[in-house]
Structures are given as C-alpha cells and as structure tokens.
Amino acid sequence: MLSKASKYAISAVLYLTNTASISNKISSKEVAEKLNIPAPFLAKVIQELTKKGIVSSVKGPNGGFYLSEINEKNTIYDIIECIDDIDKFNQCYLGQHECNEENPCVVHYLYAPFKEKLVKKLKTKTILEMAIEYSKNNNLSEIIK
C-alpha cells in the first residue's frame, strides 16, 4: 500500500527520533547506511520532510538532521501525506474504481474495518510514540520490509 519512498521516510524519521538530537545531528548519508537505503534517494526524501516541518536540519560542518519536540508530535500519517498521495487509503483494495458502501467489491467489508483501524492509528500515534514502540520491540530495521 505504501510506496518505497514512504517506507524509507518512516524508517528514517523513526531512526532519527531514536538516535539524533539537536546536539547529535545525523547526516542523511549516515541514516542511509544504517538503514541500508540508497543515499541519494533518501537525501531527497529527507529534504522533502524538512520542507514540510517533519524533520529539522542544520546546514554546515556540524549540520545534519534531527527531530525537535515539535517534529516528534507529528504522526506517521503526516509523513505519508508529505511523501505520497494520501488518497490511496480511500482506494479499493482490489483496485476497482466504483468500490464503496453502495457498490462494494468482494472484499470491501473484510478490508474496510482493517483500513479504518490502520488509518486511525497512523493519524493518532505521534512519531515519538511510534519510535518508542519500535525501539522497545527492537524492530527498527524491520520497518522497511
């Protein structure tokens, strides 16, 4: 459901949340190496996140990326919305153009509750809350799979 760019963005943001700070900024190259993500691609993704205020950055020799307390209050949904067309959450699971409550596809009623629960979690859990969950589960490297 998510593009590689969104998956990479989520992974990078959660990694930065757990490892970077204003006094310990991290380069996009270092994030890419740690998460095994193509560095040029990740650099573009992180720049977009910075433009939208999801990630903070400082330029210069001691520069890099980190998340401020304000950034950490954003949600995973905000990250996805920044990178992808968020309308994909409203699309039919089977790709039918006319799938809705009045004209459901064969899996509509199976998929709709799952989709609602997922979107609710993505919209309500902050980046910080998600990062804490992943660090507790030691699952950060599993995010992009």
N, C-alpha and C positions, 0 to 999 in steps of 0.2 A: 504494500500500500504506500509506503514512503519511498521517495527517491533516494539514491545513494547520497546525494548532497544533503538531504535532511538527516539521514542516518549519521553521516560524518559530522554534521553540525551539532547534533545532540551529543555524540560521543565527545567531541572537542569541548563543548561547553561544560559537560559533566566532569571531564578531566581537569579543565581549568578551575572549576569550582573546588575540586578536592586537592589541587596541588599548587595553584597560583594565588598570589595576593598582591596588594599594592607594593609591598616590599620585595616580592619574589615574582616578578613578571616573567612570562614564558613566551618564547618565540613560536610562531606557527610552525616553523620547521621542527622544533623540538616536540611539539604536540603531534605532528605528523609521524615522526619517527617512533614515538612511544605507542601510538595507536595503529601504526602500520597503514597509514593513509597517504596517498600521493600528495607530496608537499605543495606543488603549485595549485592543485585543485583546492586543497584545504585553505591555502592562503586567500583565495578568492572568497571562499565560504565565510571565513572569519572576518574578512573585510566587510562583507555584507552584514554580518551580525553586529559589527562595530557601528556601522552607519545607522542601524536601527536601534541602537542603545541596549542591545542584549549583552554585549561584551564591551569592556573598557580597554583602552590601549594607551600606551605612551610611546612616542617616537624617540629615536636616538640610541646612543650606545648602551644605555641601561634600560632600554624600552622593551616592550613586549605586551602580552595580553593577560588580563585577569578579570575577575568579576567583582564588582563593588557590591555593597549590601543592597543597593537599589537594583543592580542587574540580577542578583540572586532571587529577587521577588518576582521576576518574570516566570512564565510557565513553559513547559515543553511545547505546548500548543503555539506559544509566541515564536519559538524557534522555527517550528514547522511553517508557520504562516509567513515568516520572514524569507524562507528559502523556497517553499513550494506553493503551488496553487492549492489553497486550503479547501477548495470546492470538492476535491477528491473524496472528502469524508461524506459528502452528500450523494456521491455517485453510487450506482448499483454495484453490488459485489460481483455480479456476473457480467457487468458492462452493458446492460440493457438501457436504452435511452428513456423508456417510459416505465420505469420502476418506481412505484410509490404506494401509499396506502390503498388507493383506489385501483391500481393496476400493478400488483406485486409480482415479482419474479418468483421462481420456485423456492428460493432460499431466503426471500425477504424477511419473513417472520422469524427465521432462525438467526439471521445475521443482524437485524435491527437492534435487538437488545444488547448484543455484544458491542456493536458500534457506538451506541449511546453511552454505555458504561466506559468504553475506552476514551471517547471524546471528553466526557465529564472528568475523568482522571487527568487527562492531558491539560485541560483548562483550569483545574483547581490545584494541582500539585505544583508547588514552586520548584524552580531549578534547584534551590538548596535542598528542599525535601527529597527530591529525586536523587540528587547526588549523595545524600546521606544514606538513602536506601541502597544504592548501588555499591557504595563503599563498604557498608555493613555486610552485604552479600558477596563482596569481593568479585563483582560481576562486571566491572567497568569494561574489560576487554570483550565481553560478550555482547555489548550493546549494538555493535555494528553488524553482527551476524544475522 
